[in-house]
Amino acid sequence: MFLAQKPHFDDADDFMAALTKRLDAVEFIKQHQEATLRRYKMAMVATFVVGIISGAITIVWMLSTPTDVPLFTFHVQTGFLLWLAENSRLIATTLLSLVMTVGIISIVSNIQDILHMRVRLETL
């Protein structure tokens, strides 16, 4: 059955025009994805720089304030709010560490996604 089928091409010009149009579309998509990767890289660099600067400012601020003075007070003598005011520096430091950890993990994840996108783009 397959041997009996003989394809017949009538117009080579129409075929070449359609092929050229498809190849141009593929090239356009490839250029668009490369531009998107460049934008992602620049965004990641900007995010990294902003994170370093804000982290440094926060650490300098935390280290420059006295350790025995709480970050905020509620003017109460008992209960949960008193405990919160007494441990505000430790809580703020812990939350800052958690936020920085989540930020670092998301940056690494985004870099890995960009590298995977580049590999997939190069195989096209």
LUMMIDREN-653302 format. One line per field, with one value per atom (N, C-alpha, C, O, CB): atom name; z, x, y; residue in one letter; residue number from 1. Coordinates in Angstrom, 3 decimals, decimal comma. Atoms other than C-alpha are relative to their C-alpha. Glycine has a CB too. Layout:
# residues N
atom	CA/...
pz	Z/...
px	X/...
py	Y/...
res	A/...
n	NUM/...
This chain:
# residues 124
atom	N/CA/C/O/CB/N/CA/C/O/CB/N/CA/C/O/CB/N/CA/C/O/CB/N/CA/C/O/CB/N/CA/C/O/CB/N/CA/C/O/CB/N/CA/C/O/CB/N/CA/C/O/CB/N/CA/C/O/CB/N/CA/C/O/CB/N/CA/C/O/CB/N/CA/C/O/CB/N/CA/C/O/CB/N/CA/C/O/CB/N/CA/C/O/CB/N/CA/C/O/CB/N/CA/C/O/CB/N/CA/C/O/CB/N/CA/C/O/CB/N/CA/C/O/CB/N/CA/C/O/CB/N/CA/C/O/CB/N/CA/C/O/CB/N/CA/C/O/CB/N/CA/C/O/CB/N/CA/C/O/CB/N/CA/C/O/CB/N/CA/C/O/CB/N/CA/C/O/CB/N/CA/C/O/CB/N/CA/C/O/CB/N/CA/C/O/CB/N/CA/C/O/CB/N/CA/C/O/CB/N/CA/C/O/CB/N/CA/C/O/CB/N/CA/C/O/CB/N/CA/C/O/CB/N/CA/C/O/CB/N/CA/C/O/CB/N/CA/C/O/CB/N/CA/C/O/CB/N/CA/C/O/CB/N/CA/C/O/CB/N/CA/C/O/CB/N/CA/C/O/CB/N/CA/C/O/CB/N/CA/C/O/CB/N/CA/C/O/CB/N/CA/C/O/CB/N/CA/C/O/CB/N/CA/C/O/CB/N/CA/C/O/CB/N/CA/C/O/CB/N/CA/C/O/CB/N/CA/C/O/CB/N/CA/C/O/CB/N/CA/C/O/CB/N/CA/C/O/CB/N/CA/C/O/CB/N/CA/C/O/CB/N/CA/C/O/CB/N/CA/C/O/CB/N/CA/C/O/CB/N/CA/C/O/CB/N/CA/C/O/CB/N/CA/C/O/CB/N/CA/C/O/CB/N/CA/C/O/CB/N/CA/C/O/CB/N/CA/C/O/CB/N/CA/C/O/CB/N/CA/C/O/CB/N/CA/C/O/CB/N/CA/C/O/CB/N/CA/C/O/CB/N/CA/C/O/CB/N/CA/C/O/CB/N/CA/C/O/CB/N/CA/C/O/CB/N/CA/C/O/CB/N/CA/C/O/CB/N/CA/C/O/CB/N/CA/C/O/CB/N/CA/C/O/CB/N/CA/C/O/CB/N/CA/C/O/CB/N/CA/C/O/CB/N/CA/C/O/CB/N/CA/C/O/CB/N/CA/C/O/CB/N/CA/C/O/CB/N/CA/C/O/CB/N/CA/C/O/CB/N/CA/C/O/CB/N/CA/C/O/CB/N/CA/C/O/CB/N/CA/C/O/CB/N/CA/C/O/CB/N/CA/C/O/CB/N/CA/C/O/CB/N/CA/C/O/CB/N/CA/C/O/CB/N/CA/C/O/CB/N/CA/C/O/CB/N/CA/C/O/CB/N/CA/C/O/CB/N/CA/C/O/CB/N/CA/C/O/CB/N/CA/C/O/CB/N/CA/C/O/CB/N/CA/C/O/CB/N/CA/C/O/CB/N/CA/C/O/CB/N/CA/C/O/CB/N/CA/C/O/CB/N/CA/C/O/CB/N/CA/C/O/CB/N/CA/C/O/CB/N/CA/C/O/CB/N/CA/C/O/CB/N/CA/C/O/CB/N/CA/C/O/CB
pz	0,000/0,000/0,000/-0,746/1,190/-0,041/0,918/-1,251/-1,700/1,243/1,206/-2,089/-1,204/-2,143/-0,283/1,117/-4,375/0,005/-1,031/0,048/-0,084/-3,140/-0,557/-0,045/1,463/0,591/-5,283/0,121/-0,599/-1,512/-0,138/-4,114/-1,269/-1,910/1,232/1,206/-6,916/0,406/0,899/-1,078/-0,323/-6,400/-1,280/-2,227/0,658/1,198/-8,886/-0,105/-1,151/-0,008/0,079/-7,984/1,064/2,250/0,161/-0,923/-6,396/0,597/1,729/-0,708/-0,500/-6,022/1,191/2,166/-1,113/-1,126/-3,759/1,224/2,350/-0,385/-1,089/-1,676/0,651/1,878/-0,505/-0,533/-1,283/0,736/1,755/-1,127/-0,678/-0,373/1,361/2,343/-0,865/-1,267/2,325/0,968/2,162/-0,231/-0,838/3,623/0,538/1,713/-0,792/-0,421/3,736/1,059/2,025/-1,203/-0,984/5,601/1,355/2,394/-0,502/-1,259/8,206/0,658/1,880/-0,248/-0,553/8,625/0,589/1,618/-1,080/-0,539/9,112/1,333/2,253/-1,007/-1,251/11,789/1,115/2,251/-0,188/-0,995/13,575/0,436/1,624/-0,566/-0,332/13,412/0,881/1,804/-1,287/-0,809/14,819/1,432/2,383/-0,612/-1,344/17,745/0,726/1,924/-0,084/-0,618/18,393/0,480/1,590/-0,989/-0,404/18,471/1,179/2,078/-1,177/-1,103/20,737/1,305/2,350/-0,311/-1,210/23,201/0,492/1,700/-0,259/-0,413/23,202/0,677/1,674/-1,208/-0,628/23,977/1,376/2,314/-0,897/-1,286/26,754/1,014/2,173/-0,156/-0,898/28,253/0,446/1,611/-0,683/-0,376/28,167/1,031/1,989/-1,246/-0,965/29,966/1,355/2,390/-0,517/-1,254/32,582/0,721/1,937/-0,263/-0,603/33,156/0,626/1,747/-1,043/-0,528/33,603/1,244/2,208/-1,078/-1,169/35,998/1,188/2,318/-0,319/-1,086/38,027/0,574/1,789/-0,490/-0,485/38,235/0,824/1,896/-1,186/-0,739/39,299/1,349/2,358/-0,831/-1,247/41,913/0,981/2,180/-0,279/-0,850/43,243/0,626/1,825/-0,802/-0,501/43,560/1,044/2,097/-1,164/-0,955/45,266/1,293/2,380/-0,615/-1,189/47,641/0,849/2,077/-0,401/-0,732/48,566/0,723/1,895/-0,964/-0,605/49,198/1,160/2,239/-1,059/-1,080/51,220/1,169/2,321/-0,521/-1,077/53,204/0,801/2,028/-0,564/-0,695/54,004/0,860/1,995/-1,005/-0,774/55,103/1,232/2,322/-0,871/-1,130/57,300/1,060/2,254/-0,485/-0,962/58,908/0,735/1,946/-0,700/-0,653/59,573/1,005/2,105/-1,046/-0,919/61,125/1,237/2,358/-0,717/-1,135/63,295/0,931/2,150/-0,497/-0,835/64,499/0,668/1,695/-0,828/-0,579/65,176/1,134/1,919/-1,074/-1,087/67,502/1,244/1,131/-0,396/-1,249/71,180/0,138/-0,257/1,227/-0,102/71,984/1,115/1,059/0,220/-1,117/75,228/-0,223/0,574/1,278/0,307/73,644/-1,032/-2,095/-0,529/0,976/71,925/-1,234/-1,174/0,642/1,242/68,352/0,081/-0,500/-1,183/-0,198/69,339/1,360/1,908/-1,136/-1,297/72,530/-0,092/-0,939/1,103/-0,024/73,365/1,279/1,411/-0,143/-1,272/76,862/0,804/1,340/-0,254/-0,816/78,544/0,953/0,716/-0,887/-1,005/81,574/0,005/0,585/1,348/-0,026/80,972/-1,362/-2,216/1,087/1,166/78,266/-1,186/-1,108/-0,418/1,231/74,764/-0,573/-1,100/-1,034/0,552/73,735/0,724/0,098/0,072/-0,751/76,516/-0,472/-0,700/1,516/0,512/75,387/-1,406/-1,725/-0,012/1,362/71,778/0,011/-0,774/-0,789/-0,090/72,764/0,517/0,047/0,913/-0,561/74,792/-1,018/-1,030/1,257/0,979/71,965/-1,418/-2,379/0,017/1,334/69,073/-0,850/-2,058/0,115/0,772/68,052/-0,542/-1,705/0,877/0,437/67,905/-1,082/-2,063/1,199/0,991/66,010/-1,319/-2,383/0,520/1,226/63,520/-0,719/-1,945/0,322/0,606/62,950/-0,644/-1,734/1,053/0,552/62,422/-1,279/-2,272/1,033/1,196/59,974/-1,151/-2,302/0,317/1,040/58,090/-0,599/-1,814/0,572/0,502/57,832/-0,885/-1,920/1,169/0,809/56,547/-1,348/-2,376/0,747/1,260/53,940/-0,918/-2,121/0,264/0,818/52,757/-0,532/-1,673/0,816/0,456/52,572/-1,139/-2,132/1,150/1,072/50,497/-1,262/-2,370/0,445/1,151/48,246/-0,710/-1,939/0,438/0,603/47,694/-0,715/-1,812/1,074/0,638/46,951/-1,292/-2,292/0,959/1,229/44,437/-1,078/-2,257/0,288/0,994/42,733/-0,627/-1,848/0,641/0,533/42,386/-0,885/-1,939/1,148/0,808/41,098/-1,342/-2,378/0,763/1,258/38,518/-0,913/-2,128/0,286/0,817/37,348/-0,632/-1,804/0,853/0,565/36,911/-1,106/-2,123/1,103/1,045/34,938/-1,262/-2,370/0,498/1,156/32,679/-0,722/-1,952/0,430/0,636/32,070/-0,735/-1,823/1,045/0,686/31,229/-1,264/-2,285/0,947/1,189/28,842/-1,091/-2,269/0,357/0,980/27,155/-0,676/-1,888/0,674/0,564/26,699/-0,986/-2,074/1,125/0,897/25,204/-1,264/-2,352/0,725/1,148/22,941/-0,957/-2,174/0,462/0,851/21,670/-0,760/-1,826/0,836/0,692/20,757/-1,151/-1,971/0,973/1,109/18,418/-1,296/-2,323/0,257
px	0,809/0,000/0,857/0,597/-0,923/-0,868/2,783/0,870/1,182/0,882/-0,817/4,854/-0,806/-0,249/0,580/0,841/1,916/-0,221/-0,549/-1,343/0,197/1,673/1,218/2,326/-0,265/-1,057/3,759/-0,442/-1,342/0,279/0,411/3,536/0,342/1,370/0,680/-0,177/3,173/-0,046/-1,063/-1,095/-0,083/4,320/-0,217/0,564/1,369/0,343/2,679/0,801/1,381/-1,485/-0,583/4,095/1,079/0,764/-1,081/-1,117/7,535/0,062/0,518/1,310/-0,044/7,201/-0,935/-0,561/-0,368/0,928/4,138/0,547/0,431/-1,370/-0,581/5,861/1,140/1,212/0,498/-1,131/9,016/-0,474/0,107/0,959/0,528/6,962/-0,578/-0,353/-1,076/0,565/5,081/1,101/1,023/-0,975/-1,117/8,326/0,767/1,130/0,943/-0,696/10,027/-0,803/-0,239/0,262/0,868/7,052/0,068/0,122/-1,458/-0,088/7,205/1,365/1,451/-0,279/-1,339/10,969/0,161/0,815/1,062/-0,030/10,575/-0,745/-0,315/-0,611/0,761/7,949/0,815/0,809/-1,336/-0,843/10,304/1,132/1,444/0,573/-1,087/13,136/-0,505/0,189/0,641/0,582/10,851/-0,221/0,078/-1,324/0,236/9,876/1,321/1,411/-0,768/-1,305/13,519/0,580/1,108/0,965/-0,500/14,514/-0,793/-0,232/-0,059/0,834/11,586/0,380/0,455/-1,484/-0,379/12,582/1,389/1,617/-0,037/-1,318/16,211/-0,109/0,569/0,947/0,210/15,049/-0,644/-0,300/-0,881/0,634/12,840/1,027/1,001/-1,142/-1,049/15,809/0,913/1,307/0,822/-0,837/17,904/-0,714/-0,097/0,362/0,764/15,131/-0,046/0,085/-1,432/0,013/14,888/1,345/1,390/-0,329/-1,326/18,640/0,190/0,686/1,088/-0,155/18,598/-0,877/-0,455/-0,359/0,880/15,644/0,614/0,538/-1,398/-0,620/17,481/1,199/1,392/0,432/-1,146/20,625/-0,498/0,037/0,880/0,549/18,555/-0,573/-0,376/-1,089/0,559/16,724/1,103/0,985/-0,886/-1,123/20,003/0,644/0,922/1,037/-0,628/21,513/-0,892/-0,411/0,294/0,930/18,409/-0,056/-0,114/-1,413/0,009/18,361/1,249/1,174/-0,140/-1,255/22,008/-0,027/0,337/1,218/0,024/21,529/-0,995/-0,662/-0,362/0,998/18,318/0,405/0,177/-1,383/-0,477/19,791/1,115/1,148/0,483/-1,093/22,910/-0,526/-0,084/1,029/0,582/20,862/-0,721/-0,583/-0,974/0,734/18,648/0,945/0,714/-0,935/-0,954/21,588/0,731/0,932/1,003/-0,657/23,383/-0,948/-0,533/0,471/0,972/20,209/-0,205/-0,246/-1,348/0,209/19,667/1,211/1,052/-0,285/-1,195/23,279/0,291/0,968/1,187/-0,295/23,362/-0,942/-0,618/-0,065/0,920/20,352/0,400/0,946/-1,462/-0,370/20,864/-0,759/-1,919/-0,288/0,598/20,184/-1,034/-1,925/1,075/0,938/18,322/-1,270/-2,204/0,674/1,189/15,809/-0,833/-0,319/0,394/0,832/12,867/-0,268/-0,201/-1,329/0,280/12,020/-1,316/-1,449/-0,030/1,289/8,451/-0,560/-0,223/-1,011/0,616/6,417/-1,502/-1,993/0,616/1,457/2,742/-0,506/-1,711/-0,629/0,345/2,773/-1,009/-1,988/-0,568/0,812/1,226/0,935/2,140/-0,816/-0,826/2,430/-0,127/0,715/-0,350/0,187/1,085/-0,460/-0,876/-1,015/0,600/0,113/0,939/2,152/-1,163/-0,719/1,138/0,716/1,821/-0,962/-0,614/1,861/1,288/2,228/-0,976/-1,238/4,444/1,095/2,228/-0,235/-0,976/6,181/0,467/1,651/-0,607/-0,340/6,046/0,938/1,885/-1,268/-0,867/7,598/1,390/2,390/-0,635/-1,292/10,350/0,839/2,064/-0,216/-0,717/11,270/-0,078/0,120/-0,547/0,193/10,718/1,261/1,174/-0,458/-1,253/14,393/0,246/0,617/1,198/-0,187/14,622/-1,017/-0,673/-0,124/1,044/11,329/0,307/0,165/-1,387/-0,323/12,379/1,190/1,191/0,298/-1,167/15,741/-0,384/0,086/1,096/0,456/14,055/-0,805/-0,591/-0,846/0,799/11,531/0,869/0,658/-1,091/-0,918/14,291/0,787/0,971/0,965/-0,729/16,269/-0,883/-0,437/0,544/0,916/13,216/-0,276/-0,293/-1,311/0,254/12,472/1,211/1,062/-0,361/-1,212/16,090/0,186/0,615/1,236/-0,113/16,077/-0,963/-0,584/-0,257/0,983/12,892/0,447/0,288/-1,399/-0,495/14,385/1,139/1,164/0,461/-1,124/17,581/-0,493/-0,031/1,046/0,539/15,624/-0,727/-0,588/-0,954/0,707/13,420/0,965/0,733/-1,017/-0,996/16,454/0,657/0,796/1,070/-0,623/18,137/-0,981/-0,596/0,488/1,019/14,892/-0,198/-0,311/-1,334/0,157/14,495/1,208/1,049/-0,217/-1,201/18,094/-0,043/0,301/1,284/0,104/17,531/-1,058/-0,849/-0,339/1,020/14,329/0,537/0,259/-1,240/-0,576/16,205/0,980/0,991/0,699/-0,950/18,953/-0,725/-0,305/0,953/0,779/16,361/-0,654/-0,720/-1,079/0,589/14,642/1,047/0,755/-0,618/-1,075/17,985/0,338/0,547/1,254/-0,301/18,677/-1,092/-0,800/0,137/1,099/15,223/0,022/-0,308/-1,345/-0,049/15,682/1,116/0,949/0,198/-1,122/19,052/-0,286/0,285/1,258/0,303/17,583/-0,976/-1,146/-0,562/0,935/15,023/0,698/0,053/-0,827
py	-1,192/0,000/1,262/2,207/-0,005/-1,177/2,438/0,104/1,207/-0,041/-0,033/1,455/0,489/1,058/-1,386/-0,426/2,149/1,512/2,091/-0,722/-1,455/5,756/0,716/0,550/0,444/-0,818/8,047/1,462/1,894/-0,403/-1,399/11,679/0,786/0,564/0,647/-0,805/14,175/1,468/1,954/-0,327/-1,415/17,756/0,794/0,705/0,353/-0,763/20,093/1,293/1,586/0,316/-1,326/23,485/0,151/0,256/1,083/-0,126/23,773/1,402/1,564/-0,331/-1,373/27,546/0,183/0,835/0,986/-0,098/27,270/-0,729/-0,244/-0,572/0,764/24,613/0,780/0,849/-1,360/-0,762/26,737/1,245/1,617/0,393/-1,186/29,820/-0,376/0,332/0,686/0,448/27,899/-0,421/-0,131/-1,159/0,422/26,373/1,211/1,248/-0,918/-1,215/29,767/0,744/1,259/0,915/-0,668/31,234/-0,700/-0,042/0,035/0,754/28,463/0,164/0,290/-1,483/-0,187/28,812/1,403/1,570/-0,246/-1,361/32,574/0,078/0,772/0,988/0,017/31,919/-0,650/-0,175/-0,746/0,673/29,515/0,921/0,990/-1,322/-0,920/32,059/1,149/1,575/0,558/-1,065/34,768/-0,474/0,248/0,482/0,555/32,536/-0,198/0,071/-1,343/0,203/31,675/1,331/1,403/-0,680/-1,313/35,362/0,557/1,184/0,975/-0,472/36,155/-0,695/-0,049/-0,233/0,727/33,437/0,411/0,467/-1,506/-0,476/34,610/1,361/1,611/0,080/-1,310/38,161/-0,158/0,561/0,896/0,254/36,809/-0,503/-0,087/-1,017/0,486/34,943/1,134/1,181/-1,092/-1,148/38,143/0,871/1,338/0,840/-0,797/40,028/-0,700/-0,047/0,255/0,749/37,267/0,124/0,313/-1,480/-0,127/37,411/1,373/1,480/-0,254/-1,351/41,176/0,187/0,826/1,049/-0,096/40,914/-0,733/-0,251/-0,577/0,750/38,278/0,757/0,771/-1,387/-0,780/40,436/1,183/1,466/0,493/-1,142/43,450/-0,442/0,234/0,703/0,522/41,368/-0,372/-0,119/-1,217/0,376/40,029/1,230/1,246/-0,787/-1,221/43,509/0,680/1,101/0,968/-0,615/44,908/-0,811/-0,237/0,118/0,849/41,924/0,175/0,228/-1,447/-0,200/42,386/1,349/1,437/-0,077/-1,340/46,110/0,056/0,546/1,064/-0,055/45,721/-0,887/-0,517/-0,423/0,862/42,821/0,656/0,557/-1,321/-0,677/44,823/1,143/1,321/0,526/-1,103/47,843/-0,536/0,018/0,824/0,576/45,668/-0,552/-0,359/-1,105/0,548/43,898/1,108/1,017/-0,910/-1,131/47,199/0,651/1,016/1,036/-0,607/48,601/-0,878/-0,371/0,229/0,904/45,514/-0,003/-0,053/-1,426/0,036/45,528/1,342/1,387/-0,422/-1,318/49,276/0,384/1,275/1,054/-0,320/49,335/-0,776/-1,873/-0,320/0,696/48,408/-1,325/-1,439/0,904/1,327/44,772/-0,100/-0,948/-1,027/0,101/45,429/0,821/0,729/0,448/-0,805/47,845/-0,752/-1,099/1,430/0,714/46,117/0,859/2,087/-0,424/-0,727/47,058/0,758/1,835/-0,962/-0,678/47,945/-0,388/-1,437/-0,361/0,271/48,145/0,222/0,967/0,895/-0,112/47,804/0,669/0,878/-1,376/-0,636/49,451/-0,835/-0,318/1,400/0,899/46,425/-0,732/-0,806/-1,011/0,660/44,497/-1,519/-2,204/0,524/1,448/40,999/-0,483/0,300/-0,407/0,618/38,589/-0,166/0,027/0,792/0,313/37,745/1,224/1,098/-0,566/-1,210/41,345/0,364/0,852/1,164/-0,240/41,721/-0,942/-0,518/-0,174/0,970/38,536/0,383/0,274/-1,419/-0,417/39,787/1,200/1,251/0,335/-1,178/43,135/-0,373/0,170/1,058/0,408/41,446/-0,779/-0,660/-0,852/0,826/39,069/0,551/-0,191/-1,405/-0,572/41,464/-0,065/-0,285/1,436/0,045/41,540/-1,407/-1,571/0,449/1,388/37,744/-0,368/-1,028/-0,966/0,296/37,500/0,695/0,092/0,436/-0,738/40,197/-0,628/-0,735/1,472/0,650/38,507/-1,328/-1,653/-0,226/1,280/35,141/0,209/-0,486/-0,758/-0,277/36,580/0,503/0,123/1,027/-0,477/38,412/-1,161/-1,227/1,056/1,174/35,170/-0,874/-1,369/-0,828/0,804/33,302/0,650/-0,027/-0,219/-0,702/35,967/-0,085/-0,300/1,471/0,090/35,959/-1,419/-1,595/0,429/1,383/32,149/-0,286/-0,906/-0,962/0,190/32,120/0,737/0,225/0,495/-0,757/34,799/-0,719/-0,782/1,377/0,724/32,819/-1,255/-1,568/-0,375/1,206/29,649/0,359/-0,345/-0,743/-0,379/31,469/0,463/0,196/1,100/-0,416/33,032/-1,219/-1,288/0,913/1,222/29,637/-0,752/-1,257/-0,914/0,679/28,123/0,704/0,050/-0,062/-0,743/30,891/-0,176/-0,290/1,487/0,220/30,472/-1,386/-1,544/0,163/1,343/26,747/-0,046/-0,709/-1,018/-0,047/27,435/0,664/0,207/0,744/-0,683/29,850/-0,911/-0,958/1,296/0,920/27,300/-1,119/-1,514/-0,593/1,039/24,622/0,564/-0,119/-0,583/-0,629/27,043/0,168/-0,036/1,365/-0,175/27,758/-1,327/-1,375/0,587/1,320/24,037/-0,407/-0,904/-1,062/0,346/23,498/0,870/0,397/0,155/-0,902/26,536/-0,403/-0,318/1,448/0,395/25,303/-1,289/-1,519/-0,166/1,249/21,922/0,197/-0,705/-1,006/-0,244/23,535/0,158/0,369/1,209
res	M/M/M/M/M/F/F/F/F/F/L/L/L/L/L/A/A/A/A/A/Q/Q/Q/Q/Q/K/K/K/K/K/P/P/P/P/P/H/H/H/H/H/F/F/F/F/F/D/D/D/D/D/D/D/D/D/D/A/A/A/A/A/D/D/D/D/D/D/D/D/D/D/F/F/F/F/F/M/M/M/M/M/A/A/A/A/A/A/A/A/A/A/L/L/L/L/L/T/T/T/T/T/K/K/K/K/K/R/R/R/R/R/L/L/L/L/L/D/D/D/D/D/A/A/A/A/A/V/V/V/V/V/E/E/E/E/E/F/F/F/F/F/I/I/I/I/I/K/K/K/K/K/Q/Q/Q/Q/Q/H/H/H/H/H/Q/Q/Q/Q/Q/E/E/E/E/E/A/A/A/A/A/T/T/T/T/T/L/L/L/L/L/R/R/R/R/R/R/R/R/R/R/Y/Y/Y/Y/Y/K/K/K/K/K/M/M/M/M/M/A/A/A/A/A/M/M/M/M/M/V/V/V/V/V/A/A/A/A/A/T/T/T/T/T/F/F/F/F/F/V/V/V/V/V/V/V/V/V/V/G/G/G/G/G/I/I/I/I/I/I/I/I/I/I/S/S/S/S/S/G/G/G/G/G/A/A/A/A/A/I/I/I/I/I/T/T/T/T/T/I/I/I/I/I/V/V/V/V/V/W/W/W/W/W/M/M/M/M/M/L/L/L/L/L/S/S/S/S/S/T/T/T/T/T/P/P/P/P/P/T/T/T/T/T/D/D/D/D/D/V/V/V/V/V/P/P/P/P/P/L/L/L/L/L/F/F/F/F/F/T/T/T/T/T/F/F/F/F/F/H/H/H/H/H/V/V/V/V/V/Q/Q/Q/Q/Q/T/T/T/T/T/G/G/G/G/G/F/F/F/F/F/L/L/L/L/L/L/L/L/L/L/W/W/W/W/W/L/L/L/L/L/A/A/A/A/A/E/E/E/E/E/N/N/N/N/N/S/S/S/S/S/R/R/R/R/R/L/L/L/L/L/I/I/I/I/I/A/A/A/A/A/T/T/T/T/T/T/T/T/T/T/L/L/L/L/L/L/L/L/L/L/S/S/S/S/S/L/L/L/L/L/V/V/V/V/V/M/M/M/M/M/T/T/T/T/T/V/V/V/V/V/G/G/G/G/G/I/I/I/I/I/I/I/I/I/I/S/S/S/S/S/I/I/I/I/I/V/V/V/V/V/S/S/S/S/S/N/N/N/N/N/I/I/I/I/I/Q/Q/Q/Q/Q/D/D/D/D/D/I/I/I/I/I/L/L/L/L/L/H/H/H/H/H/M/M/M/M/M/R/R/R/R/R/V/V/V/V/V/R/R/R/R/R/L/L/L/L/L/E/E/E/E/E/T/T/T/T/T/L/L/L/L/L
n	1/1/1/1/1/2/2/2/2/2/3/3/3/3/3/4/4/4/4/4/5/5/5/5/5/6/6/6/6/6/7/7/7/7/7/8/8/8/8/8/9/9/9/9/9/10/10/10/10/10/11/11/11/11/11/12/12/12/12/12/13/13/13/13/13/14/14/14/14/14/15/15/15/15/15/16/16/16/16/16/17/17/17/17/17/18/18/18/18/18/19/19/19/19/19/20/20/20/20/20/21/21/21/21/21/22/22/22/22/22/23/23/23/23/23/24/24/24/24/24/25/25/25/25/25/26/26/26/26/26/27/27/27/27/27/28/28/28/28/28/29/29/29/29/29/30/30/30/30/30/31/31/31/31/31/32/32/32/32/32/33/33/33/33/33/34/34/34/34/34/35/35/35/35/35/36/36/36/36/36/37/37/37/37/37/38/38/38/38/38/39/39/39/39/39/40/40/40/40/40/41/41/41/41/41/42/42/42/42/42/43/43/43/43/43/44/44/44/44/44/45/45/45/45/45/46/46/46/46/46/47/47/47/47/47/48/48/48/48/48/49/49/49/49/49/50/50/50/50/50/51/51/51/51/51/52/52/52/52/52/53/53/53/53/53/54/54/54/54/54/55/55/55/55/55/56/56/56/56/56/57/57/57/57/57/58/58/58/58/58/59/59/59/59/59/60/60/60/60/60/61/61/61/61/61/62/62/62/62/62/63/63/63/63/63/64/64/64/64/64/65/65/65/65/65/66/66/66/66/66/67/67/67/67/67/68/68/68/68/68/69/69/69/69/69/70/70/70/70/70/71/71/71/71/71/72/72/72/72/72/73/73/73/73/73/74/74/74/74/74/75/75/75/75/75/76/76/76/76/76/77/77/77/77/77/78/78/78/78/78/79/79/79/79/79/80/80/80/80/80/81/81/81/81/81/82/82/82/82/82/83/83/83/83/83/84/84/84/84/84/85/85/85/85/85/86/86/86/86/86/87/87/87/87/87/88/88/88/88/88/89/89/89/89/89/90/90/90/90/90/91/91/91/91/91/92/92/92/92/92/93/93/93/93/93/94/94/94/94/94/95/95/95/95/95/96/96/96/96/96/97/97/97/97/97/98/98/98/98/98/99/99/99/99/99/100/100/100/100/100/101/101/101/101/101/102/102/102/102/102/103/103/103/103/103/104/104/104/104/104/105/105/105/105/105/106/106/106/106/106/107/107/107/107/107/108/108/108/108/108/109/109/109/109/109/110/110/110/110/110/111/111/111/111/111/112/112/112/112/112/113/113/113/113/113/114/114/114/114/114/115/115/115/115/115/116/116/116/116/116/117/117/117/117/117/118/118/118/118/118/119/119/119/119/119/120/120/120/120/120/121/121/121/121/121/122/122/122/122/122/123/123/123/123/123/124/124/124/124/124
